[in-house]
Amino acid sequence: MMVSRLFLFLYLSFLSIGMFSQVADQKLTLEDAVSSSLLPRDLMNLSWIPGTNQYAYTNPFTQNLMYGDENGKEEILIELEQLAKASGYSLFRFPGITWTDGKHFSFRIADTYFECNLGDKSVKSLYTFPAEAENHVFASNQNLAYTMGYNVFVMEKGESKATQVTKDGHFDLTYGEAAHRNEFGITSGLFWANSGNQIAFYRVDQSMVTNYPLVNYYDTPASMVPDKYPMAGDKSHHASIGVYNLKTGSTVYLKTGTPLEQYLTNITWAPDDKSIFVAVVNREQNHLRLNQYDATTGELIKTLFEEKHGKYVEPEHGPIFRPNYPDQFFWFSERDGFNHLYLYHIDGTRTRQVTQGNWEVTEFLGFDERGSKVFFIGTAESPIERHIYSANIANQQLTKYSRDPGFHSAQLSQNGEFILDTYSSMSVPGKSVLIETDKNRLVKDIYLARNPLEGYDLGEMEIFPIKADDGTDLYCRLIKPANFDPAKKYPVMVYVYGGPHVQLVQNSWQGGARLFLQYMAQKGYIVFTLDNRGTSNRGLKFEQETFRNLGTKEIEDQLQGVRYLRTLTYVDTDRLGVYGWSFGGFMTTSLMLRKPGVFKVGVAGGPVIDWRLYEIMYTERYMDTPEENPQGYDQANLLNYVSKLKGDLLIIHGQQDDVVVPQHSFRFVRKCVEEGIQIDYFPYPTHPHNVRGIDRAHLLKKISKYFDDHL
């Protein structure tokens, strides 16, 4: 993994950061920590112009839309002032755009989508839709679908009136909304066919799911706002998939069969639009079937293959069809313990594994023009970095394109000849470059973001691994106070998440840390973070170590971090605090209760207290049902440890939280009263799972003051 070279680079970066901080004197404020003004200014709208090897971006300073190519040419495509005049709106910054072809792009202002013609710099209205419309999704031919009032509507390009596809939607029966509480990579409930002449959509019957009461405190008197929240072990909703044909006006439903409590995931149209692929996962989430359905009749054509696992399977990507080979597709799978790409034939035969090794493919990018290479982002270099690769499909030979250490993202040109590589690292705020794939050469630097923290008095940051009790590397991030003095003793704030689908420690700008952590270091705290077993991008074994026992291995690993901190002569081991939100709130409370006395102070935001009260899709994947795993649920239930609390604990919870419902913290407070245990509790009456917007500075002040007062 070339770890030694990476750490040498990071070490040199730390030296430069440390030397610079001695001459900088500007201080961060809490307002700085919540605003975007001190984030690196990236290129907006950076993308390929369709059908070309030319790219476009919005200049972050002039707000003009620019054009560039591999020959070094840079020109203005359209000025912000021209777009504003043509659209009839006052624009202070260039809007987000979507290219429709090489000469046109669309953009949205308020309740209208516009199209700009770059030839004559004209703008025309494409669609105007009701203010209540949500979940807008465009087809390749610019047809538009959206949801409103729990129903699906479509508008064909050039038409002024929408067609209402479904008409019986209501609170208990929704159409076109993301199903299964956005698990399994689901981000939408509308799926256009390649031609734009058909659309698939979710139909979700949730009448059997209990209404969960949230309260709107703005009303006088307060009013109930019910939510459908299926808790672990209870009844789940029933999903089905409809297919609407714009030409015939008819709708059919895929015959996905029984049991009705199953997950219909990763909906993907075949290249010819004649069939639809669905990854069907059982409620137990240990058995996947990739099914193909006839898009005209809804009939099951065949099950291409199945995947089973003793713990769980979690498909998050549908089939990716290979150009020039309509009978072949790629499939993401963790069947060998790491997330890799497999080539399949349309009959379900697995042709070959195209990527392999003790590392993960994290993102698919595309193919070359011949369909002989597949491009992707992966962790082959290091688990705390992301790099750009291709694999030769015939012989699996890997080619790495990104050069500098860091966290890279990429856009592949349509013919696969060029890559737009955008990345950051601990020493690079943000950079975009152009790479030619055939010669694997850097063509040009497009943009380098300036350091927005230049002149600020920041502490030195380090990233390094320590060992878990089984010898596994656990990556850590440590921020020292500004003007650090090794002869002094400093208190520590441990910032923790620790759950699935998150990786906090990265070789990206600020090490993946938010500015609030630098603010706390500036105030005189050592700020420490460790990614324990159970977190992401380290392989299936690393992630599944916590299966059926959430909060156990995670605690063991966090205590390894504490043991490391105790070896540092400048750490005051009597003044350790811990802070986290959501799963991090669960971890914070777990550490305070299950390992009493280790931490003097804890701040837990939106914490899971009892997994029985959390949603089915997430909880049952990692814990099975309460009936199947009573011991695991009992061991993780923090109500059972209230009497063991030592130190000061602050619970913060948004009272509109529809992710970790307020019942978690209410039950915890009630148990504290019963046990005669004193804690602090702060509700945010109008906020959901996190506190954002203008109130976030208030939240961060509350957290920092609690540490100041008690640590």
QUIMOLIN-V492906 format. One record per residue. N is the residue number from 1. PHI is phi as a letter, one per 40 degrees, with the letter a starting at -180 (* if undefined). Layout:
N:PHI + N:PHI
//
This chain:
1:* + 2:f + 3:c + 4:c + 5:c + 6:c + 7:c + 8:c + 9:c + 10:c + 11:c + 12:c + 13:c + 14:c + 15:c + 16:c + 17:c + 18:c + 19:c + 20:c + 21:c + 22:c + 23:b + 24:c + 25:b + 26:c + 27:b + 28:c + 29:b + 30:c + 31:c + 32:c + 33:c + 34:b + 35:c + 36:c + 37:c + 38:b + 39:c + 40:d + 41:c + 42:c + 43:c + 44:c + 45:g + 46:c + 47:a + 48:c + 49:c + 50:d + 51:g + 52:b + 53:b + 54:b + 55:b + 56:b + 57:a + 58:c + 59:c + 60:c + 61:b + 62:c + 63:g + 64:c + 65:c + 66:b + 67:b + 68:a + 69:a + 70:c + 71:c + 72:g + 73:c + 74:b + 75:a + 76:c + 77:c + 78:a + 79:c + 80:d + 81:c + 82:c + 83:c + 84:c + 85:c + 86:c + 87:c + 88:g + 89:b + 90:c + 91:b + 92:b + 93:a + 94:c + 95:c + 96:c + 97:b + 98:b + 99:c + 100:b + 101:a + 102:c + 103:b + 104:b + 105:b + 106:b + 107:a + 108:b + 109:b + 110:f + 111:b + 112:b + 113:c + 114:b + 115:b + 116:b + 117:c + 118:c + 119:c + 120:b + 121:g + 122:c + 123:b + 124:b + 125:c + 126:c + 127:a + 128:b + 129:b + 130:c + 131:c + 132:c + 133:c + 134:b + 135:f + 136:c + 137:b + 138:c + 139:c + 140:c + 141:c + 142:g + 143:c + 144:b + 145:b + 146:a + 147:b + 148:a + 149:f + 150:g + 151:b + 152:b + 153:b + 154:b + 155:b + 156:c + 157:d + 158:g + 159:c + 160:c + 161:b + 162:c + 163:c + 164:c + 165:c + 166:b + 167:b + 168:b + 169:c + 170:a + 171:d + 172:c + 173:a + 174:b + 175:b + 176:g + 177:b + 178:d + 179:c + 180:f + 181:f + 182:g + 183:c + 184:g + 185:g + 186:c + 187:b + 188:a + 189:b + 190:b + 191:b + 192:c + 193:c + 194:d + 195:c + 196:g + 197:c + 198:b + 199:a + 200:c + 201:a + 202:c + 203:b + 204:b + 205:c + 206:b + 207:c + 208:c + 209:c + 210:c + 211:c + 212:b + 213:c + 214:b + 215:b + 216:c + 217:c + 218:c + 219:c + 220:b + 221:c + 222:d + 223:b + 224:c + 225:b + 226:c + 227:b + 228:c + 229:b + 230:c + 231:c + 232:d + 233:g + 234:c + 235:c + 236:b + 237:c + 238:b + 239:b + 240:a + 241:b + 242:c + 243:b + 244:b + 245:b + 246:c + 247:c + 248:c + 249:g + 250:b + 251:b + 252:b + 253:b + 254:c + 255:c + 256:c + 257:g + 258:b + 259:c + 260:c + 261:c + 262:a + 263:b + 264:b + 265:b + 266:f + 267:c + 268:a + 269:c + 270:c + 271:d + 272:c + 273:g + 274:c + 275:a + 276:b + 277:b + 278:b + 279:c + 280:c + 281:b + 282:c + 283:c + 284:c + 285:g + 286:b + 287:a + 288:b + 289:b + 290:c + 291:b + 292:b + 293:b + 294:c + 295:c + 296:c + 297:b + 298:g + 299:c + 300:c + 301:c + 302:a + 303:c + 304:c + 305:a + 306:b + 307:b + 308:b + 309:a + 310:c + 311:b + 312:a + 313:b + 314:a + 315:c + 316:b + 317:b + 318:c + 319:d + 320:b + 321:c + 322:c + 323:d + 324:g + 325:b + 326:c + 327:c + 328:b + 329:a + 330:b + 331:b + 332:c + 333:a + 334:b + 335:c + 336:b + 337:h + 338:b + 339:c + 340:b + 341:b + 342:b + 343:c + 344:b + 345:c + 346:c + 347:c + 348:g + 349:c + 350:c + 351:c + 352:a + 353:c + 354:c + 355:b + 356:a + 357:h + 358:c + 359:a + 360:b + 361:c + 362:b + 363:a + 364:c + 365:b + 366:i + 367:b + 368:c + 369:c + 370:c + 371:g + 372:c + 373:b + 374:b + 375:b + 376:a + 377:b + 378:a + 379:b + 380:c + 381:c + 382:a + 383:c + 384:b + 385:b + 386:b + 387:b + 388:b + 389:b + 390:b + 391:b + 392:c + 393:c + 394:c + 395:b + 396:g + 397:c + 398:c + 399:b + 400:b + 401:b + 402:c + 403:b + 404:c + 405:c + 406:i + 407:b + 408:b + 409:b + 410:a + 411:b + 412:c + 413:c + 414:d + 415:c + 416:g + 417:c + 418:b + 419:b + 420:c + 421:b + 422:b + 423:a + 424:a + 425:a + 426:c + 427:b + 428:b + 429:c + 430:i + 431:a + 432:b + 433:b + 434:b + 435:b + 436:c + 437:c + 438:c + 439:c + 440:f + 441:b + 442:c + 443:c + 444:a + 445:c + 446:c + 447:a + 448:b + 449:c + 450:c + 451:c + 452:c + 453:c + 454:c + 455:g + 456:c + 457:c + 458:b + 459:c + 460:c + 461:b + 462:b + 463:b + 464:a + 465:b + 466:b + 467:b + 468:c + 469:c + 470:b + 471:g + 472:c + 473:c + 474:b + 475:c + 476:b + 477:b + 478:b + 479:b + 480:c + 481:c + 482:c + 483:f + 484:d + 485:b + 486:c + 487:c + 488:c + 489:b + 490:b + 491:c + 492:b + 493:b + 494:c + 495:c + 496:b + 497:b + 498:g + 499:b + 500:c + 501:g + 502:b + 503:b + 504:c + 505:c + 506:a + 507:c + 508:b + 509:d + 510:f + 511:g + 512:g + 513:c + 514:c + 515:c + 516:d + 517:c + 518:c + 519:c + 520:c + 521:c + 522:c + 523:c + 524:h + 525:b + 526:c + 527:b + 528:b + 529:b + 530:b + 531:c + 532:c + 533:d + 534:h + 535:c + 536:c + 537:g + 538:b + 539:g + 540:c + 541:c + 542:d + 543:c + 544:c + 545:d + 546:c + 547:d + 548:g + 549:a + 550:d + 551:g + 552:c + 553:c + 554:c + 555:c + 556:d + 557:c + 558:c + 559:c + 560:c + 561:c + 562:c + 563:c + 564:c + 565:d + 566:c + 567:c + 568:c + 569:c + 570:c + 571:c + 572:c + 573:c + 574:c + 575:b + 576:b + 577:b + 578:b + 579:a + 580:a + 581:b + 582:g + 583:c + 584:c + 585:c + 586:c + 587:c + 588:d + 589:c + 590:c + 591:c + 592:c + 593:c + 594:c + 595:b + 596:c + 597:g + 598:c + 599:b + 600:c + 601:b + 602:b + 603:b + 604:b + 605:b + 606:f + 607:c + 608:c + 609:b + 610:b + 611:c + 612:c + 613:c + 614:c + 615:c + 616:d + 617:c + 618:c + 619:c + 620:c + 621:c + 622:c + 623:b + 624:f + 625:c + 626:d + 627:c + 628:c + 629:b + 630:c + 631:c + 632:c + 633:c + 634:c + 635:c + 636:c + 637:c + 638:c + 639:c + 640:c + 641:b + 642:d + 643:c + 644:c + 645:d + 646:b + 647:g + 648:b + 649:b + 650:b + 651:b + 652:b + 653:a + 654:c + 655:c + 656:b + 657:c + 658:b + 659:b + 660:b + 661:c + 662:d + 663:d + 664:d + 665:c + 666:c + 667:c + 668:c + 669:c + 670:c + 671:c + 672:c + 673:c + 674:c + 675:c + 676:g + 677:b + 678:c + 679:b + 680:b + 681:b + 682:b + 683:c + 684:b + 685:c + 686:b + 687:b + 688:c + 689:c + 690:b + 691:b + 692:b + 693:g + 694:c + 695:c + 696:c + 697:c + 698:c + 699:d + 700:c + 701:c + 702:d + 703:c + 704:c + 705:c + 706:c + 707:c + 708:c + 709:c + 710:b + 711:b
//
